[in-house]
Amino acid sequence: MWILPLVGYLGSIVGFCFLTLAIASGLYYLSELVEEHTVIAKRLLTKLIYSVMGLQLLLCVIDRFPFLLTLLSVFSHVVYLGNMRRFPYVKLSDPLFLLSCVLVLLNHYLWFKHFSHHQERAYQNMSSYYDAPSDMPTFTEVASYFGLCVWLVPFALFVSLSASDNVLPTMGNEPSTSTSGGDGSKSRRGQGMVKVLVDNVLSGIGQVSSTLGWKRSDDRL
């Protein structure tokens, strides 16, 4: 068979593109929701951080998770909580924000290494090839731990935080926009980091297409 494998590759590429667009659209929509309901989002994120910290302590006490790794994870979430002091605004040069980015990668690497060694030891202790390894977490359990205890809070913060003044290229040197409330007061409105990222990507694609001569019909008129 020659054509069917090519069709399979093409379908995989198209499916990946649609999945990427769906994820980007969902993140864009969530970012808009956070902009409209900032107070509620801050409360939910704060409760989420405390809940994950409590879950990690329970895993350490009951399921005998490594103490030092658990301590690192709890400390990481304390650092994530520090980003809530000026929610939803953030400066990309803020040391606390940079430390949060480093801790996300460090937690992912160390916990992945821990589960890999745990699985390796479990297989080494098997007396027969047909035995089932004892006390080894399943793929679903490991993936759920990473999703809830390692990635969930940083991902939620990335979607929720807004770019402050003069941080991203699209912001330029313009002051932040203000909207008048019902009582005549003005409140700051930031632009979500996800929205800025998506807008930058779309703008870059538009510039590349214009450079290659792929212009819309109304532009040619």
Steps between C-alpha positions, in 0.01 A plus 500: 500500500630842401209742504332399827807575720524843338131554575569399862785751530289775343208425732731512803634841396152639438373358830792653688431839340132486598592393854743791530238746378242358742738535796595855399133596465418353840787684669396823329146461630618418854724807496202717409295346781773582752514860375126536556495326842834587657387485865338158462805368311734618777293326767483176302873501427588567862278215620643277227857564618414420862311187391796369300734567793270305730478213250879479479531486879242219512692306236819541705343388829269222378658370178860557614601736222860630536519772761755723326315497168175573677665787684627637168151477349341677796765772484434536127131558563585756767700682231206467260283653771735798510405581141147566622599814690442720193262270316433504210796721404851363472838619380701245306817638662361448852740267691204319657350430157836380364546277805154354438598408143817329623310309770247368248778343293686376807190335648419332171853360464537378859158337523545335160835367618344376826221304328744360243733367772201365695382308196851371429539370855160334485595305187837403647331348806285270286589135551341390173425660167133416544469665840329835531718771656379581849434849635556670167273790397315463174537734206163659584609569858834651394340711227233620744764598755692700242184663373364600841806550720769614255341670198153618605592808706776632265270445202212680672730789591627526143144523370387743770789746528494817292791688352580822680624819335796487262550126537413347166573637150134553418457726800763744373536810713131565524345538843258236613143547391236603746129438504245703683282316744138567572588743777731703277819355647767357275657161542801356325444233239797285408543276200538132572834341425333224299312755290819695439682180400222391262476849349878506447492161327212603274672829421822316416316260271335797328835672446658183360208444263520861383875463440442186293232678297204313649270800521128503535287595204378822665861610558577467128210726413 
